[in-house]
């Protein structure tokens, strides 16, 4: 079972945040509690919109970088297709 995940959350202000974790549920809870990334603090509550899972950390980190490079429109299409 894959242990590395890339996720996209939607913040209360409508912005999208992409991150990497080994535990999606815990990480989203951290973001919701204002203990996640600096970007998401003050933008709570957050909603999990998308997850991809990988067998290796390096594959997940590469995908995280690729998703972060997408435009908002491209991210929205990814979420809709996911």
Beta strands, then each sheet from edge to edge (+ up, - down):
strand 1: 4-10
strand 2: 16-21
strand 3: 47-54
sheet 1: 2+ 1- 3+
end
